[in-house]
Amino acid sequence: MRFLKFTGQQMKFKLIDTKDDKLSSFTVNAKDRQYQFWERNSLAIDLWNPDVFMQKLDYIHNNPLQHKWRLSEFPEDYKYSSAQFYATGVDEFGIVSHHNG
């Protein structure tokens, strides 16, 4: 849960700092928060082998391309994804590491 809170706050701060109008799409009508970036009560998924891990990583990288989101044309073009790191080796956030160590 701390990861979700931390990353949600970082996304919010970045969108505020850059005056990105996409921030409004994360607005919620809740007493305890103004924005929501992650689905509440998300389910943990065991990554018991490399194939399952890669399937989930591919899903995460390709999710912004879905018709309902259309956040980018290519996975590595979505700023808030590790796909750019895996494509270029550049970590703009200073927190990403390769899953192989």
Summary of the structure (lengths in Angstrom):
residues: 101
radius of gyration: 14.6
end to end distance: 23.2
largest distance: 41.0
contacts: 188
relative contact order: 0.09
helix: 47%
strand: 2%
